[in-house]
Amino acid sequence: MKFAYRIRFHFCKGNRISSDRVSEEFTIDGQPFRLESANGNSLKESDAVVLSSRGFDTEAEALAHGEKIKKCLSLCGAILRHGIDVGKEKTLSWASRPLIEIFEEQGAQLINDVHGLTVYSDDIETKMITGFPVRITVSSQPEQFISALETAYKLSPKLGEKEKIAFDLYNSSFFETSNNARFLTLISVVETLSEPDKEKQDVIELIDELITHLKESALDKTEKMIVASRLGSLKRKSISASARQLIQKYLNKEEAGIYGNFYTIRSGLLHDGNLRCKENEFREKLSQLNDMVSRLLIEIMESKAITYERTPNT
């Protein structure tokens, strides 16, 4: 018995895969793939896109490979710079048991259409129950998409949990209904990847002295605990400083400074709802932030890939 999988996904609003074909076939690392419209129209007219692969000996093998490709699609969103929604295995349509039995009598199987990953037996003809289409479009040429997927495939083994969350946030930013929400989501991507470092030793020693004086003060126990907690948090650099340090490491010092301006806008949005810049300037900064975050994600993954390749096998 052989197994296959399909991943139904869609891109952010306003784009399409520019191809007159219904499907495109290609291979990555020797594994065949098929990219196709889910509604029978050409890819450039499709309302949903399906990426599938077949020839797996076990269901577990197909599932593991499908989950890896789902991660690759998240990376593709950053590479192509428009979000990809790979879904959370939500069923879009259901087949009744009597209808399933009719297909089984004819030597075929009928499976539900799922937004996300589906694994199924590939030994018999398979039909999909298609639900109402989601209005989506994709602007990439097929070659661009395949190239991005190949790059993502090489990088995906190095994708840790923090990176996975970061890519999920980046892709979800394209589906936000307001520019403000999208801006804050992109800032969250950088914050997710940032790890606050400890302050210098002399700063930490000064904070410890303050905490010692605090214990001897006339404040009540609860107030002492609250202030001590705040002082203790000062032993690590702020998340904004850590984010700038991250960007300087993987991009450059100039862009780290630009991110500082973005963070000022973020603070204004969160604390008083004030953009602190004109609307047209904000839209331009949003575009700059998206470009910066995309490049940061790819630089981090490529750096991890190089480290991974240089590390000897044990």
N, C-alpha and C positions, 0 to 999 in steps of 0.2 A: 504494500500500500504506500502511495506517495501522498505528500501533503503540500499545500500552497497557502499563501496568505495574500490579503489585499489591504491596502491602507487608503481609505477615503479621506481626502483633506481638501481644504480650500485656502486661497490666498486672501489678502486684505482687499477691501473695496477698490474698484476702479482699475483693475488690471486683468489681463488674460494671457494664456500661453498662445503665442501667435503662430498657429499652425492650422493649415486647412485639413490636416489628417484627423482621423478619429483617434488614432493611437500612434505611439512611437515606441520602438523596441530597441534595447541596448543592453550591454553587459558591463558589470563592474566586478573586478577581481574574479572573473570567470563565471559569475552568477548572472543569469538572464533576468531582465526586468521588462515590464510593459507599463507604459504610461498612457492612460486612456481617458477619454470622456466617459462620464458615468451615465449620460443621457442619450448616447447614440449619435449626437451631433459632432461636428468637428471640435477639436480642442479649443479653438478660438471662440466657439459658440457655447461651450459647455458650462453648466452651472455647478458642476462638481468634478473633481479630478481623482482618479484612482491609480495608485502605483501598486503593482502586483509582482510576485515572483513565485516560482514553483520548482518542483523536483526535490523536495526534502524527504528524507527517509522516515522521520518521526514527526509527530505533532509538536513535541518539545523543541526540536531543532527548528521547525518553521516559526514557532512562537519566538524563540530567542533571536532569530535573524530579523523577524518583523519588528521586534522591539528596538533592535539596533538601528534599523532603517528609520523608525519613527524619530529617534534621536537625531539621525542624519538630516531629516527634514527640518527639524528645529534649527540646526546649524545652517541649513540652506537659507532660512529666512534672514539670517544676519549677513550671509554672503551676498545674497541678491538684494538686500536692503528693502524688502517688503515682507510683512509678516505672513507666516504660514500657520494655519490652525489645523493641527493633526488630530484634534478631537480627543475625547475621553471614553471611547467605546460606547457611545450613546446610540441606541437603536433608533433609527429614523422611521422604520416601517416594520410591520409585523405580518407574518404569514400564519394563517389559521392552520390547525392540524389537518382538517380535511383537504385543504389545498396542498399541503406538504405531501400527504399520502397519495394524491393524484399524480404528482411528479415522481414519487418513488415507484409507483406502478409502471411508469414509463421509463424506468432506469435512470432517472436524474434526481438531483437533490436541489431543494429550494431553500435558500438561506436569507436571513434578514439583512437589510442594508444598514450598516453600522458606520457612524462617523468616527473613524479611528481604525484600529487593527482588527481583522477577522482572520482566523486560521480555519481551514477546512480540508476535507479529503479531496484529493485531486484525481481519484481513479474513475470517477463518473462525471457526467455532464453536470455543470452547476449553473443554476439560475438565481438571479438576485431580485428580491422584492425591493423596488425603488420607491422611496417616499417622495414627498414634495421637494423640489430642488431648492437649494439655498442660492440666492443671487450672488455670484462671485465672478471675478474676472482675474486674469493673470497676464502681466505684460511681458514676461520673459520669452525669448525665443527658446524652442526645445533644446538647442545646443547649450544655451546658457544654463538652463535648469539641470541638464545632465552633467555638465561640467561642475556645477555647484554641488551636486549630489556626490560626485566622485571625490571632490575635495573633502566634503563632510564625512564621507566613508572612511577616509584616511585618518581624520582627526577624532572620530567618535570614540575609539577605545580609551582616549585620554579624558573623556568627559566625566568629571566627578559630580557629586550631588550639588555642590554650590554652582558649578558651571551650568548644570542642567536647569536649575532654578533661574539662573540669569538669562539663559536662552529662552526659557518659557516666558519670562517677563518681557523680554525684548519683542518676541513675536506677538504677545498679547497687546503690546502698546499700539499696534496698528489697528486693533479692533475697538479701541476706546472711542467713545462718542464725542469727546471734547479734546481740544488741544491742551488744555490745562492738565487733564487726567493723563494724557499721553506723555507730556513733559515730565510729570512726577513719576510715572512708571519707568521712563528711561533713566531718571536719576536713581531709582531703586535698583536698576540693573547694576550700576557702578557700586552702589552701597553694598549689594549682596556679595560682590567680589572683593570688597575691601576688608582688610583685617587690621584693626587699630593696633599699632605698636606701643610698647611701653615708652613713657617719657624718659628723659635723661636721668641718671642716677641721682644727681644733686637735686633735681626737681622732686623726685620721689621721696628723698630724705626730708625735704622741706614740708611736703604734705604729711609725712609721718609725724613730724614735730607738731604741726597744727592739730592733728588728730589727738596727740598726747595732751596738748593744752585743752582741747575740747573735753576730754574725759575729766579734767580737773575743774571745768567751768561750773557755773551755777544753773545751767540749763537742766530741765528734767530729762528723764531717761529716754523718752520717746523722741524729743527734739535732738538729743545727742545722737541717736541712731540714724535719724534722717540726715543730719548734717555730715556725720561720719561716712554715710553711704555716698553722698555727693562728693565729698573730698576724695574718697577712694576711687571714684570714677575718673578723677583728674589724673590718675597715675597712667592712664592710657590716652593717647592722642585722640582728638575728635574724629568722628567718622568722615567729616569733610576733609580734614587734613590727610587722613589715610587714603581717601579717594583720589586726592590730588597727587599723592605719592605714587599710587598705582598707575595713574595716567602718565606721570612723568617717566616711570619705569618702562612702560610698554609703548608709549607714543613719544612725547617729548615735553620739555619744560614749558614751552610756550602754550601748548594745549592744556597743560595742568593749570596754568593761570586762567585760561579761557573757561575751564570747568569751574573755577572759583566764582566766576561771574554767573554761570548757570546756577550754582548752588545758592547764590544770593537771591535769584529769582525764585528758586524752590522755597526758600525760607519765607519770602514775601507771600507766596501762594498759600503756604500752610498756616502761617501765623496771623495774617490779616487779610488774606484774599486779594492782595495787591500785587499786580504783575511787576511793578517797579520799572516798566518800560512800555513803549507804545505797542499797540496790537500788531502792527506790521513788523516791528522789530522782533516781537516775540515769535511770530511765525518763522522768521528767518533764523532765530536762535534755536527753535525747535528742530529745524532742518539740519543745522550745524550739530546739534546734540545727537540727533539720530545717526549722522555720519560718523561722529566721534565714537559713539558706543558700538556701532557695527565694527569699526576698525579695531577697537580695543578688544572686543570678543575674539575676533579672528587672530589678532596678535598673541593673545593669551593662549589660545588653543594651539597655534603653530609653535609657540615656545615650549609648551608641554610636549608636543609631538617630537621636537628636536631632542629634548631631555630624555624622553622615552626611548628614542632610537639610539642614543649614546649610552644608555644604561645597559651594562652587560647582563645577559640572562643568568639567573642563579639557579 
